[in-house]
Amino acid sequence: MSIVKRIGVLTGGGDAPGLNPAIKGLVYRASEYNITVAGLYDGWRGLLNPLRDVLPLDRSKVRRWDRDGGTNLGSSRTNPFKILNEEGERIDRSDEAIENIAKLGLDAIVACGGEDTLGVAARLSEKGVPVVGVPKTIDKDLAGTDYTLGFDTALRNVTEVIERSRTPAGSHGWVQVIEVMGRHAGHLALWAGVAGQADLILIPEHPFRYQKVYQHLRERLGDTTGQVRDPQRPRYSVIVVSEGAYSEDGELVTVDDRHDAFGHARLGGIGEVLAKRIMAETNYDARSAMLGHPQRGGPPSAVDRIMGMMFGARAAAAVAAGDFGKMVSARGIAPACDLSLVDISSVLGKLNTVDVERYYDTDRYHLKDIGM
Ligand code: F6P
């Protein structure tokens, strides 16, 4: 057993349903080891000056947190190794973060996050900080685990919107393009697209061809020149496009030129580009909807509640056992997973993306073997 008496917990990167259940699981299990937990606000920013108060967390404080979406601790994309100073340069303030861990009397840190947050955890671990990671991202692109918190709820949210897009699209006879988050991984787009019965699903793992998209639309909708419709055919079509998807002759579409402290551009806009191209190159009327941050919103799904509490409890056990530099990992189909610990460093630098060979039909732009 380790001599940990007090843990700091933080949530970094994009908020995700499942984080609050994870904190509840952590606090509950930690209390069994007589370990107290302090909530650090706003991700790694919570460890930098001016040091804000921490939030003492005990069983009564977090009792209802399993039902809360987002993160009650706040989040940020702060990278203590690359903090923007007043001169606009990025400087390393990690030593300050480490000093503050000591000032706060924290014996260990539990960091809940994706590749970026856990990348910082790994570097701090190399500098001697006892850390344990909890995997979280709606993108499900983190290696070393079959589940990341937030994915199931986002899948539910996106599926609902796809379904709701049918009535306007059907009433007006549109091609409805729906742009889904996921960064460079198409998991969310693919599985929500299948669940919501989209006709085409475009993912980052396989560059698409515009001509092929038009061809699919013609096959489905027929010739609508002069608005003469074939009553035997569907009146509309739904296309799900992942924000990181791009055409064979195109490139990633970004919101602007800026990059965050981890070097990421904000992806977004491919849906609008696609809808405009469809209108310019075919006779079909098209609309696009960028689902944006509400995809990550709302209360956690049953799976995210269960997985969050299990991940949090496992992280507390890891801390109590002195298993540092590790991330909780799930193997199997959530929530009936086997949990274990993997080295955080072993999951970094290799994104978990859709296995095209296994799941994606590159001809029909859909899930393989589903007959759509
Ligand atoms: O990583 C989660 C995610 O929601 C991605 O799917 C998306 O590209 C990104 O975060 C959006 O970034 P931000 O929350 O900073 O706008």
Boltz pocket constraint, residues with backbone or C-beta under 6 A from the ligand:
constraints:
  - pocket:
      binder: B
      contacts: [[A, 14], [A, 137], [A, 138], [A, 139], [A, 181], [A, 182], [A, 183], [A, 243], [A, 266], [A, 267], [A, 296]]
      max_distance: 6.0
